[in-house]
């Protein structure tokens, strides 16, 4: 079996957690109605995917550039919070699932914020 190339950003815990949230967003959005396929379902998935994409894209660049991409990732976290809230309000997910989403997103937001602070030193 051939070894696959590994990129430095793949070792970041925040990147791994962001990928975990993408999996969760895809799973959760399966319960959304088909009529939401091109609306909330698509938006939730795109916002979730944007988090690890921006972490990956910014890593290995200058600290200032990485911080800029991390700020975009934090914006995507907030977008996911809103998507989860809308899904709950529309009855697509229950209160417990929304709470679980929010806990995971809060953890991601804190991790990204901590990495931003570290990079500014």
C-alpha positions as a Markdown table, in Angstrom:
| # | Residue | x | y | z |
|---|---|---|---|---|
| 1 | Unk | 0.0 | 0.0 | 0.0 |
| 2 | Unk | 1.3 | 3.4 | -1.0 |
| 3 | Unk | 1.7 | 6.2 | 1.6 |
| 4 | Unk | -0.5 | 9.2 | 0.8 |
| 5 | Unk | 1.1 | 12.6 | 1.0 |
| 6 | Unk | 0.3 | 14.4 | 4.3 |
| 7 | Unk | -0.1 | 18.2 | 4.6 |
| 8 | Unk | 0.8 | 20.1 | 7.7 |
| 9 | Unk | -2.6 | 21.5 | 8.2 |
| 10 | Unk | -4.0 | 18.0 | 8.5 |
| 11 | Unk | -2.3 | 17.6 | 11.9 |
| 12 | Unk | -4.1 | 20.7 | 13.3 |
| 13 | Unk | -6.7 | 19.6 | 15.9 |
| 14 | Unk | -9.0 | 22.5 | 14.8 |
| 15 | Unk | -8.9 | 21.2 | 11.2 |
| 16 | Unk | -9.8 | 17.7 | 12.4 |
| 17 | Unk | -12.7 | 19.1 | 14.5 |
| 18 | Unk | -13.9 | 21.1 | 11.6 |
| 19 | Unk | -14.0 | 18.0 | 9.4 |
| 20 | Unk | -16.0 | 16.3 | 12.1 |
| 21 | Unk | -18.5 | 19.1 | 12.0 |
| 22 | Unk | -18.8 | 18.8 | 8.2 |
| 23 | Unk | -19.7 | 15.1 | 8.8 |
| 24 | Unk | -22.3 | 16.2 | 11.3 |
| 25 | Unk | -23.8 | 18.9 | 9.0 |
| 26 | Unk | -24.2 | 16.4 | 6.2 |
| 27 | Unk | -25.9 | 13.9 | 8.6 |
| 28 | Unk | -28.2 | 16.5 | 10.2 |
| 29 | Unk | -29.2 | 18.0 | 6.9 |
| 30 | Unk | -30.5 | 14.6 | 5.7 |
| 31 | Unk | -33.5 | 15.3 | 7.9 |
| 32 | Unk | -34.3 | 18.6 | 6.1 |
| 33 | Unk | -37.2 | 18.4 | 3.7 |
| 34 | Unk | -36.4 | 17.9 | 0.0 |
| 35 | Unk | -37.9 | 21.4 | -0.7 |
| 36 | Unk | -34.9 | 22.8 | 1.2 |
| 37 | Unk | -32.3 | 21.0 | -0.9 |
| 38 | Unk | -31.2 | 24.2 | -2.7 |
| 39 | Unk | -31.8 | 26.5 | 0.3 |
| 40 | Unk | -31.0 | 25.7 | 3.9 |
| 41 | Unk | -29.5 | 22.3 | 3.2 |
| 42 | Unk | -27.1 | 23.7 | 0.6 |
| 43 | Unk | -26.3 | 26.7 | 2.8 |
| 44 | Unk | -25.6 | 24.6 | 5.9 |
| 45 | Unk | -23.3 | 22.2 | 4.1 |
| 46 | Unk | -21.4 | 25.0 | 2.2 |
| 47 | Unk | -20.9 | 27.0 | 5.5 |
| 48 | Unk | -19.7 | 23.8 | 7.3 |
| 49 | Unk | -17.3 | 22.9 | 4.4 |
| 50 | Unk | -16.0 | 26.4 | 4.4 |
| 51 | Unk | -14.5 | 26.0 | 7.9 |
| 52 | Unk | -11.9 | 23.4 | 7.2 |
| 53 | Unk | -11.3 | 24.8 | 3.7 |
| 54 | Unk | -10.3 | 28.2 | 5.1 |
| 55 | Unk | -8.1 | 26.6 | 7.8 |
| 56 | Unk | -6.3 | 24.5 | 5.1 |
| 57 | Unk | -6.0 | 27.4 | 2.7 |
| 58 | Unk | -4.5 | 29.8 | 5.3 |
| 59 | Unk | -2.1 | 27.4 | 6.9 |
| 60 | Unk | 1.5 | 27.6 | 5.8 |
| 61 | Unk | 1.1 | 31.2 | 4.7 |
| 62 | Unk | 2.2 | 34.2 | 6.7 |
| 63 | Unk | 0.6 | 34.6 | 10.2 |
| 64 | Unk | -1.3 | 37.6 | 9.0 |
| 65 | Unk | -2.7 | 35.7 | 6.0 |
| 66 | Unk | -3.5 | 32.7 | 8.1 |
| 67 | Unk | -5.3 | 35.0 | 10.6 |
| 68 | Unk | -7.4 | 36.4 | 7.7 |
| 69 | Unk | -8.5 | 32.9 | 6.6 |
| 70 | Unk | -9.2 | 32.0 | 10.3 |
| 71 | Unk | -11.5 | 35.0 | 10.5 |
| 72 | Unk | -13.4 | 33.7 | 7.5 |
| 73 | Unk | -13.6 | 30.3 | 9.1 |
| 74 | Unk | -15.1 | 31.9 | 12.2 |
| 75 | Unk | -17.7 | 33.7 | 10.1 |
| 76 | Unk | -18.6 | 30.3 | 8.6 |
| 77 | Unk | -19.0 | 28.9 | 12.2 |
| 78 | Unk | -21.5 | 31.7 | 12.9 |
| 79 | Unk | -23.3 | 31.0 | 9.7 |
| 80 | Unk | -23.7 | 27.4 | 10.8 |
| 81 | Unk | -25.2 | 28.6 | 14.1 |
| 82 | Unk | -27.8 | 30.5 | 12.2 |
| 83 | Unk | -28.5 | 27.6 | 9.9 |
| 84 | Unk | -29.0 | 25.3 | 12.9 |
| 85 | Unk | -31.3 | 27.9 | 14.6 |
| 86 | Unk | -33.4 | 28.2 | 11.4 |
| 87 | Unk | -33.6 | 24.4 | 11.1 |
| 88 | Unk | -34.8 | 24.2 | 14.7 |
| 89 | Unk | -37.4 | 27.0 | 14.3 |
| 90 | Unk | -38.7 | 25.4 | 11.2 |
| 91 | Unk | -39.0 | 22.0 | 12.9 |
| 92 | Unk | -36.4 | 20.3 | 10.8 |
| 93 | Unk | -34.3 | 19.4 | 13.9 |
| 94 | Unk | -35.2 | 19.1 | 17.6 |
| 95 | Unk | -33.9 | 21.3 | 20.4 |
| 96 | Unk | -31.4 | 18.6 | 21.5 |
| 97 | Unk | -29.8 | 18.4 | 18.0 |
| 98 | Unk | -29.6 | 22.2 | 17.8 |
| 99 | Unk | -27.9 | 22.2 | 21.2 |
| 100 | Unk | -25.4 | 19.6 | 20.1 |
| 101 | Unk | -24.7 | 21.6 | 16.9 |
| 102 | Unk | -24.2 | 24.8 | 19.0 |
| 103 | Unk | -21.8 | 23.1 | 21.5 |
| 104 | Unk | -19.6 | 21.7 | 18.7 |
| 105 | Unk | -19.7 | 25.1 | 16.9 |
| 106 | Unk | -18.8 | 26.9 | 20.2 |
| 107 | Unk | -15.8 | 24.6 | 20.6 |
| 108 | Unk | -14.7 | 25.2 | 17.0 |
| 109 | Unk | -15.1 | 29.0 | 17.5 |
| 110 | Unk | -13.0 | 28.9 | 20.6 |
| 111 | Unk | -10.3 | 26.8 | 19.0 |
| 112 | Unk | -10.1 | 29.1 | 16.0 |
| 113 | Unk | -10.0 | 32.1 | 18.2 |
| 114 | Unk | -7.1 | 30.6 | 20.3 |
| 115 | Unk | -5.2 | 29.8 | 17.2 |
| 116 | Unk | -5.6 | 33.4 | 16.0 |
| 117 | Unk | -4.3 | 34.7 | 19.3 |
| 118 | Unk | -1.3 | 32.4 | 19.1 |
| 119 | Unk | -0.5 | 33.6 | 15.6 |
| 120 | Unk | -0.6 | 37.2 | 16.7 |
| 121 | Unk | 2.2 | 36.6 | 19.3 |
